């Protein structure tokens, strides 16, 4: 057995810092968190690029729902299709984009089941980055659904009285609120056992909220006992805000209520989702 001895000169050239004197960085700055989030969002976009079939719901659903609801209910509710378009297009937009946010929780659960997030936890990145990055990437999906809905409405004869910038503002409002709502489904994705259960629970929550609203028919045509729920339904507030922007170009109180509700959702569910995610670690 041979032993290699280090000379005093070699030892002095490469000093070893004792463990007790080392400082470990267990926090990341806000700028680093933003950078990590953008990197994870880019990963999400690469997933969409490699599996474009993930965009089926945001490409087929807006076209199908716009055509179906407009021609089925247009004559009965507004007398003709042209008069119904200013009512139905904002409703279809909100319903489509909010429903699309369910995919966030489903894909999150699938990634966790595959062990992808186990690798993320071993990286020196912000804890919230894998979650916030995935949610940020999904805003591209919301943007596609928003654009297709307005394009379909235009092809069918819808001409927004509020102008192009009001249409852009309405689209951004819907995307922002849907991004906030996706934190709820992300929380379901973390705590649920399977991806199918996430989708099932999410649809049970969304279907009453979207259909028991003023998205498709005016609330005053409903029974009195149902109108009270429609009036306090957050989906109704968002639909009304979009209609005000698109059809009249005005920023009504419903828009402020929608943004305030979105901020509250993020403030509540973002910490809950991160805490549940780290507990799974």
C-alpha positions in Angstrom: 0.0 0.0 0.0 1.3 3.4 -0.9 0.4 6.7 0.6 0.6 10.0 -1.3 1.8 12.8 0.8 0.9 16.4 -0.1 3.7 18.9 0.3 3.1 22.0 2.5 3.3 24.2 -0.6 0.5 22.2 -2.4 -1.7 22.3 0.8 -1.3 26.1 1.1 -2.3 26.5 -2.6 -5.6 24.8 -2.2 -7.0 25.5 1.2 -10.1 23.7 2.3 -12.8 25.7 4.1 -14.2 23.9 7.2 -17.9 23.0 6.9 -18.7 25.2 9.9 -17.4 28.3 8.1 -19.3 27.7 4.9 -22.5 29.7 4.1 -25.2 27.8 2.2 -27.6 29.8 0.1 -31.1 28.4 0.7 -33.0 31.4 -0.7 -33.3 32.9 -4.1 -33.9 36.4 -5.1 -36.9 37.7 -6.9 -34.9 38.2 -10.1 -33.7 34.6 -9.9 -37.2 33.3 -9.2 -38.4 35.2 -12.3 -35.6 33.8 -14.4 -36.2 30.2 -13.2 -40.0 30.6 -13.9 -39.3 31.8 -17.5 -37.0 28.8 -18.0 -39.7 26.4 -16.8 -42.2 28.2 -19.0 -39.9 27.7 -22.0 -39.9 24.0 -21.1 -43.6 24.0 -21.2 -43.7 25.6 -24.6 -41.2 22.9 -25.9 -43.7 20.2 -24.7 -46.4 21.9 -26.7 -44.1 22.1 -29.8 -43.3 18.4 -29.6 -46.8 17.3 -28.9 -49.1 19.7 -30.8 -52.1 17.5 -30.1 -52.2 19.2 -26.7 -53.7 22.2 -28.5 -56.8 20.3 -29.7 -58.9 21.7 -26.9 -58.0 25.3 -27.6 -58.3 25.0 -31.4 -61.3 22.8 -31.9 -63.4 23.8 -28.9 -63.7 27.6 -29.7 -64.7 26.9 -33.3 -67.2 24.1 -32.4 -68.8 25.9 -29.5 -69.1 29.2 -31.3 -70.8 27.6 -34.3 -73.0 25.3 -32.3 -74.3 27.7 -29.6 -74.8 30.6 -32.0 -76.9 28.7 -34.6 -78.8 26.7 -32.0 -79.7 29.5 -29.6 -79.3 32.6 -31.7 -82.8 32.7 -33.2 -84.6 31.7 -30.0 -82.9 34.2 -27.7 -82.0 37.2 -29.8 -84.3 36.7 -32.9 -81.4 36.2 -35.3 -77.7 35.2 -35.3 -76.4 38.7 -35.9 -78.1 40.0 -32.8 -77.0 37.1 -30.7 -73.2 37.4 -31.6 -72.5 40.3 -29.2 -74.0 38.2 -26.4 -72.6 34.8 -27.2 -69.0 35.6 -28.2 -67.9 37.0 -24.8 -69.7 34.1 -23.2 -68.0 31.5 -25.4 -64.7 33.2 -24.8 -64.9 33.1 -21.0 -66.3 29.5 -21.0 -63.6 28.2 -23.4 -60.6 29.8 -21.7 -61.6 28.9 -18.2 -62.4 25.3 -19.1 -58.9 25.1 -20.8 -57.3 26.0 -17.4 -58.2 22.5 -16.1 -55.5 21.1 -18.3 -52.9 22.8 -16.1 -53.8 20.6 -13.1 -54.1 17.5 -15.2 -50.6 17.8 -16.8 -49.1 18.8 -13.5 -50.4 15.5 -11.9 -49.1 13.5 -14.9 -45.6 15.1 -14.6 -45.5 14.3 -10.9 -46.6 10.7 -11.5 -43.8 10.4 -14.1 -41.2 11.6 -11.6 -40.4 14.8 -13.5 -40.9 17.0 -10.5 -38.6 14.8 -8.4 -35.8 15.9 -10.7 -36.8 19.6 -10.3 -36.7 19.4 -6.5 -33.0 18.3 -6.7 -32.1 21.5 -8.7 -30.9 24.7 -7.1 -33.9 26.7 -8.3 -36.8 28.5 -6.8 -39.3 26.2 -5.3 -42.2 27.9 -7.0 -40.6 27.9 -10.5 -41.8 24.4 -11.7 -45.3 25.4 -10.8 -45.4 29.0 -11.9 -43.5 28.2 -15.1 -46.0 25.5 -16.1 -48.8 28.0 -15.4 -47.1 30.7 -17.4 -46.6 28.5 -20.4 -50.3 27.7 -20.4 -51.1 31.3 -21.0 -50.1 30.6 -24.6 -53.0 28.1 -24.8 -55.4 30.8 -23.4 -54.1 33.2 -26.0 -54.8 30.8 -28.9 -58.3 30.1 -27.6 -59.0 33.8 -27.2 -57.8 34.6 -30.7 -59.7 31.8 -32.4 -62.9 32.8 -30.6 -62.8 36.4 -31.8 -61.7 35.3 -35.3 -64.7 32.9 -35.5 -67.0 35.6 -34.3 -65.7 38.0 -36.9 -66.1 35.5 -39.7 -69.7 35.0 -38.6 -70.4 38.7 -38.7 -69.5 40.0 -35.3 -68.2 43.5 -35.3 -67.1 44.8 -31.8 -68.3 48.3 -31.3 -65.6 48.9 -28.7 -62.8 48.8 -31.2 -59.6 46.7 -31.6 -58.0 47.9 -28.4 -61.1 47.1 -26.3 -61.0 43.6 -27.8 -57.3 43.2 -26.9 -58.1 44.5 -23.4 -61.0 42.0 -23.0 -58.7 39.2 -24.2 -56.0 40.1 -21.7 -58.6 40.3 -18.9 -59.8 36.8 -19.6 -56.3 35.4 -19.9 -55.3 37.0 -16.6 -58.3 35.7 -14.7 -57.9 32.2 -16.3 -54.3 32.2 -15.2 -55.4 32.9 -11.6 -58.0 30.2 -11.8 -55.5 27.7 -13.0 -53.8 27.9 -9.6 -56.9 26.3 -8.1 -56.6 23.4 -10.5 -52.8 23.2 -10.0 -53.6 22.7 -6.3 -56.0 19.9 -7.2 -53.2 18.4 -9.4 -50.8 18.4 -6.4 -53.1 16.8 -3.9 -55.0 14.4 -6.2 -54.0 10.8 -6.7 -54.6 10.6 -10.4 -54.9 12.9 -13.4 -58.4 11.6 -14.2 -59.6 12.6 -10.7 -58.3 16.1 -11.3 -60.2 16.4 -14.5 -63.4 14.9 -12.9 -63.4 17.2 -9.9 -62.5 20.2 -11.9 -65.4 19.7 -14.4 -67.8 19.2 -11.5 -66.8 22.6 -10.3 -66.7 24.4 -13.6 -69.8 23.2 -15.3 -72.3 24.7 -12.8 -70.2 28.0 -12.8 -70.1 28.4 -16.5 -73.6 27.2 -17.5 -75.4 28.8 -14.5 -74.2 32.2 -15.5 -75.2 34.9 -18.0 -72.7 33.5 -20.6 -75.4 32.1 -22.9 -78.7 33.7 -21.9 -79.7 36.9 -20.1 -80.1 36.3 -16.4 -83.6 38.0 -16.4 -85.0 35.1 -18.4 -84.3 32.6 -15.6 -86.4 31.8 -12.6 -86.1 34.2 -9.6 -84.6 31.5 -7.4 -81.8 31.0 -9.9 -81.1 34.6 -10.7 -79.6 35.3 -7.3 -76.8 32.7 -8.0 -76.2 33.9 -11.5 -75.9 37.5 -10.2 -73.2 36.5 -7.6 -71.5 34.0 -9.9 -67.9 35.2 -10.6 -68.2 33.9 -14.2 -71.1 36.2 -14.7 -69.0 39.2 -13.6 -66.2 38.3 -16.0 -68.6 37.8 -18.9 -70.3 41.1 -18.2 -66.9 42.8 -18.0 -65.9 41.4 -21.4 -69.2 42.4 -23.0 -68.8 46.0 -21.7 -65.3 46.2 -23.2 -66.0 44.5 -26.5 -69.4 46.0 -27.2 -69.1 49.5 -25.7 -65.4 50.0 -25.0 -66.1 50.8 -21.3 -64.3 49.5 -18.3 -67.2 48.7 -15.9 -67.2 47.7 -12.2 -67.4 44.0 -13.2 -63.9 44.2 -14.6 -62.5 45.5 -11.3 -64.4 42.8 -9.4 -62.9 40.2 -11.7 -59.4 41.4 -11.3 -59.8 41.6 -7.5 -61.1 38.1 -7.4 -58.2 36.9 -9.5 -55.7 38.5 -7.2 -57.4 36.9 -4.2 -57.3 33.5 -5.8 -53.5 33.8 -6.5 -52.8 35.1 -3.0 -54.6 32.1 -1.5 -53.9 29.2 -3.8 -50.4 29.9 -4.9 -49.0 29.5 -1.3 -51.3 26.5 -0.8 -50.1 24.8 -4.0 -46.4 25.4 -3.3 -46.8 24.2 0.3 -48.6 21.0 -0.8 -46.0 20.5 -3.6 -43.1 20.7 -1.1 -44.9 18.4 1.3 -45.0 15.8 -1.5 -41.2 16.2 -1.8 
